[in-house]
Amino acid sequence: LQEMEKHNGYKAWDMHFHEDSFDQVLPKDSLVYLSGDSQNELETLENGKNYIIGGLVDHNNHKGICLRKAEELGIAHARLPIGKYVAMKTRHILAVNHVYEIMVQVTLEKTWKDAFFHVIPSRKGINNIENSSQAEETSENTQVKIEDIKNAESDNNGDQEKENNCDITKAFDS
């Protein structure tokens, strides 16, 4: 909380802050950890669910850390359905404030697609997936990326694992 006091913008958010960890404060069955590495695609925002937005840059040697945290805690996890509605020239990684704003837009009854176009910065090269020739390729690449990362993690360990994760990430960023 002391760190948050350094920034004024958060005070306008509809959020509650606690000193204890979220898994100590909220019922486990109400938690959904958002991670771009999850294979579970979020379809709707449910009343009574508490969505955890990871604030960690989740790539390179930290790849998959948010997903692993959710699995270790035994809580649900999901990713935003970005690839279902839009194609992006960059990776499907968003800043915490963008994820929050997208979720606000969806709670205000915008569609996921409208929320993505309203919030995601144009520098990300966002396009309507129906008009993009990359639509199927983007979806396939995302699935391959997830499988390659899992295979790299199970086949390698230590520094070699980190090196493979970096190589996989670089391959899909090209």
C-alpha positions in Angstrom: 0.0 0.0 0.0 2.9 2.4 0.7 4.0 2.0 -2.9 0.5 2.7 -4.2 0.4 5.9 -2.2 3.1 7.3 -4.5 0.6 7.3 -7.4 -2.7 9.1 -7.3 -4.5 7.6 -10.3 -5.4 4.4 -8.6 -7.7 6.2 -6.2 -10.3 6.6 -9.0 -10.4 2.8 -9.5 -13.1 0.7 -8.0 -10.6 -1.5 -6.1 -10.1 -2.6 -2.6 -6.6 -2.9 -1.2 -5.4 -5.3 1.5 -2.1 -6.0 3.2 -2.7 -9.8 3.0 -2.3 -11.8 -0.2 -5.3 -12.1 -2.4 -5.6 -15.9 -1.7 -5.8 -15.1 2.0 -8.5 -12.5 1.6 -10.8 -13.9 -1.1 -12.6 -17.3 -1.4 -10.5 -19.5 -3.6 -13.4 -20.5 -5.8 -14.0 -16.8 -6.7 -10.5 -16.3 -8.0 -9.5 -16.2 -11.7 -5.9 -15.4 -12.5 -5.5 -13.7 -15.8 -2.5 -14.9 -17.8 -1.8 -14.7 -21.5 -0.2 -18.2 -21.1 -3.5 -19.8 -20.0 -5.2 -22.1 -22.6 -8.6 -21.1 -21.0 -10.2 -18.3 -22.9 -12.4 -15.9 -20.9 -15.8 -15.8 -22.5 -17.7 -13.7 -20.0 -17.0 -11.7 -16.8 -19.0 -13.4 -14.0 -20.5 -11.6 -11.0 -18.9 -12.9 -7.8 -15.6 -13.6 -9.5 -12.4 -11.8 -8.6 -10.1 -11.3 -11.5 -6.4 -11.1 -10.7 -4.4 -9.0 -13.2 -0.7 -10.0 -13.1 1.5 -7.0 -12.8 4.7 -8.8 -13.9 6.3 -8.6 -17.3 5.6 -12.2 -18.2 8.3 -13.0 -20.8 11.8 -14.3 -21.3 13.1 -15.8 -18.0 9.8 -15.1 -16.3 7.6 -16.7 -19.0 4.6 -18.5 -17.6 5.2 -17.4 -14.0 1.6 -16.0 -13.6 0.1 -19.2 -14.9 2.3 -21.4 -12.7 1.3 -19.2 -9.7 -2.4 -19.9 -10.4 -1.7 -23.6 -10.8 0.3 -23.7 -7.5 -2.5 -22.0 -5.7 -5.1 -24.3 -7.3 -7.2 -21.4 -8.7 -8.8 -20.9 -12.0 -6.9 -19.1 -14.8 -7.8 -17.6 -18.1 -6.7 -15.3 -20.9 -8.6 -12.5 -22.6 -10.0 -13.6 -25.9 -7.9 -11.2 -27.9 -7.1 -13.6 -30.8 -10.7 -14.5 -31.3 -11.7 -10.9 -32.2 -8.6 -9.0 -33.3 -5.2 -9.5 -34.9 -2.2 -7.6 -33.6 1.2 -7.0 -35.2 2.8 -7.3 -31.7 2.5 -10.0 -29.0 -0.8 -10.2 -27.2 0.7 -8.8 -24.0 -1.1 -5.8 -22.5 -0.3 -3.4 -19.7 -2.2 -3.8 -16.5 -4.1 -0.6 -17.0 -5.2 -1.8 -20.5 -6.5 -5.1 -19.1 -8.4 -3.3 -16.4 -9.9 -0.8 -18.9 -10.9 -3.6 -21.3 -12.7 -5.4 -18.4 -14.4 -2.1 -17.4 -15.6 -1.7 -21.0 -17.0 -5.2 -21.0 -18.8 -4.7 -17.7 -20.3 -1.5 -19.3 -21.9 -4.0 -21.8 -19.5 -3.5 -24.7 -18.5 -6.6 -26.6 -15.0 -7.9 -26.2 -14.2 -6.8 -29.7 -15.5 -3.2 -29.1 -13.6 -3.1 -25.8 -10.3 -4.2 -27.5 -10.6 -1.6 -30.2 -11.5 1.1 -27.7 -8.6 0.4 -25.4 -5.7 -1.3 -27.2 -3.2 1.3 -28.4 -2.9 1.7 -32.2 0.9 1.1 -31.9 0.0 -2.6 -31.3 -1.2 -2.8 -35.0 -4.7 -3.9 -34.1 -6.9 -5.1 -36.9 -10.3 -6.6 -37.2 -9.7 -10.4 -37.4 -12.4 -10.8 -40.0 -10.5 -8.5 -42.3 -7.1 -9.9 -41.5 -5.4 -12.6 -43.6 -3.4 -13.3 -40.4 -6.4 -14.4 -38.4 -6.0 -18.2 -38.7 -2.2 -17.9 -38.7 -2.3 -15.8 -35.5 -4.5 -18.3 -33.8 -2.3 -21.3 -34.9 0.9 -19.5 -33.9 -0.5 -18.8 -30.4 -1.3 -22.5 -29.9 2.1 -23.6 -31.2 3.8 -21.0 -29.0 2.0 -22.4 -25.9 2.8 -26.0 -26.8 6.5 -25.2 -27.6 6.9 -23.4 -24.3 5.4 -26.3 -22.3 7.6 -28.7 -24.2 10.7 -26.6 -23.6 9.9 -26.4 -19.9 9.4 -30.2 -19.6 12.5 -31.1 -21.7 14.9 -28.6 -20.2 15.7 -27.2 -16.8 17.8 -24.5 -15.2 19.5 -22.0 -17.4 18.9 -24.1 -20.5 15.1 -23.7 -19.9 15.4 -19.9 -19.7 17.5 -19.9 -22.9 14.9 -22.0 -24.8 12.0 -19.8 -23.5 13.8 -16.7 -24.8 14.4 -18.3 -28.2 10.8 -19.4 -28.5 9.6 -15.9 -27.6 12.0 -14.3 -30.1 10.8 -16.6 -32.8 7.2 -15.5 -32.4 8.1 -11.8 -32.0 9.8 -11.8 -35.4 
